[in-house]
């Protein structure tokens, strides 16, 4: 048996994890490729693993339908396990596929697999404001991976932002801060927001508007 993560195609009977990003919070598919003749159509197909290393699925049925889904392909040479709403608790665990007496166990380690963690609504704090013809940008992001590429969009202009401070956690950037002061001379009204790319995903803070020194409400929002 060969075990793979995210649409694996067998190659010279080796096991590999394809570097398609795992996005925390989205579904992840784990595929087991059966070598020809190693597993017969009437033999048991089973998935074990995850947090606590327990039975997850057996012959197309799962122990928790809200968390897992098992699919057996018509050819009988492969069967999949979908882990729904994949979280950090689902990673750093072993997953074993079994057919008959053949089995293969693989540890899923995010550090060795491209992965993305998007900030939640509460992980984005935008305290930016306008005063005395200046925009004081103050944005904090938490629990993000990898380091995002962020830009300030104000009126029709784009300004690439540099991190002013960050703390790198074990598997995420725990805190990232962006602090800049932008002169708004000759601008009576401004609308702005911060747009960030995290791998192939994006999110942005809420649009804010200030008209001729009348500061807007400070509202945090995420659109991903």
N, C-alpha and C positions, 0 to 999 in steps of 0.2 A: 504494500500500500504506500501511496505517496500523499502527503498532506500539504495543502497549500492554503494561503490566505489571499483573498481577493482575486478571483479569476485566474487561477494558476493553470499553466499548460505544461504537461510533463515534458521533461527534456533529459534524455539519457538516464532515465530512472533515478534522477536526483530530486531531493526535496528543496524547495525554495519559497521564499516569501516575496511576492511581487511588490515593487515599490510604488504601487498606486496608493495615494494617501488614505489612511484611516481617519475618518472625521468623527471625533468623539461626539456622541449625541445622534449619530446616524447609524443605519444598519450596516453590519459587516458580514460578508459571506466567506465561509471556510469550506474549501472543497477537498474531498478525499478522492484521489485517483487510484483505481484498483488495477493492478497489473493483470493482463490477460491470463486466465486460468487460475488465478489466486483466490477468486471468490465466486461461488456459484450463485445462481439466481435465488435459490431457496434458503441461503444462509443468512444468519442474523447480521444486520448492519446497525452499528451503534456509535453514538457520540458520547464521550465522557470528558469532563474537565471543568474549566471555569473556576470561579472562586469557591474554594472548598473541595474541589475536584470530585464531582458527583456525576451520576447519570443524567445526561441532558436530553437524549433522544434515542429511540429504538424503533427500527423498521418504519420510519415515516411519522411516528408519533413522538411528541415531546413531553417532558415533565412539567413544562411551564409554557403554555401557548402564547402568553403575553410577552415572553422573553426570547423564545427560540422557535425556529421553524426548520423542519428537516425535509429535504427533497431527494428522492431517489430517481436518477435518470433512467429512461427506458432501456438504454444500452446495458445497464447493470454494472458498467465499469466505473461509475462515479456516483457519489452522493454528497449532498451539501448540508451544511448547518448554517443558518442565518442567525446571528446574534443581534437582536433588535435593540435600538437605542444604546449602542455600544458606549461603555463608560470606562474610566480608569480601573474600576474594580474588575472588569472583564479582561483587562490586559494583565501582563505579567503572571499569566496562568498557563498551565498545560492543557492542551486539547488533544484528545486521543480518538482516532477513528478506528473501528474494528469491524472486520468482516470474517466470519468463521473463526479460524485460529490466527488469522493475520491481523496485526495491528501496528499503528504508527503513532508515536507521541511527539508533539511539538510544543515548545514553549513560545508564546507570543510575547515578544519584548518590544515595546514601542520605540525604545532607543535605537533599535536596529531596523525599524520600519517607519517609512515616512508617515507622519501623522499630523493632524490638525486639531487644535482645540480652540473653538470660538468662544469669546467672552459672552457671558449671559447678560441679560438686561441690567442686573445689579452690579455687574463687573465693570460697567462703564460709567465714569463720573466726569461730567463736563461742567466746570465752573468758569468757563470763559465769559468775558464781559467787555463792554466798550466804555471808556471814560477818557475825557479830554482828548478827543480825536485819536485815540489809540485803542487797538484791540489787544486785550490781554488774554492770550490763549493759555488755558490751564485744563488739560485733559489727562485723566488717569485711567489706565486699563489694567485689569487683573485677570489672572488665570488664562493666559493666552499662549499658544504654541503654533508655529515658530514665531520668532520676532516679526511683527507686522511691518509692512511698508505703508506709512500714513502720509497724507497730504491735507493741507488746509485749502478748502475751496471758499473763496470770498468774492462775491459779485462774479465777475467773469475771469478771475485769476486763480491760478493754482500755485501753491507753495509747498515744496517737499519739506516734511518735518523730520527733524533729528531727535532721537530720544535724549532727554535731559537727565534721566535717571532710570535705572531698572534694577530689579532683583531677580536673579535666576534661581528658580526652585529646582526640585529634583526632576520633575518631568514637564514643568511649564515655566513661563515667565510670570512670577507671582505678582509683580508690580512693574508697570511701565508708565513713565510720565513724559508729557510733552508740555514745555513751557516756552512761549515766545511772545515778544511784544512787536506788534506791527503798526506802523504809522498810517493813519487814515486821512492825512491832509487832503483837502479838496473833495472829500467824500462826505456827503450829508447823510447818506443812508447806506447801510451795509447788511447783507445777508451772508451767513457763513455756516459751515459745518466741516467736520473732519471725516475723511473717507480713508479706510484702512483695508489693505489686502493681506490676508493670512493664507499663504499658499495659494490655492485656487479659489478661495472664498473671500467675501468682502462684507464689510459692515460700515455703518456711518453713524455719527452722532446726529441728534435732532437739529434741524435747521433753526438758526436764531437770526433775528432781525433787530437792528438798532437804527432808529431814525433821528438824526440830528441831536444825538446825545440823550435820547429817551431810551434808557436801558430796557432790554427785553427780559422777560422772565427766564430764569435759569432752569431749563428742563433737560433731563437726561432721557435718551431714547436709543434704540438699536433697530437697524433695518438690515437683515441679512438674508 
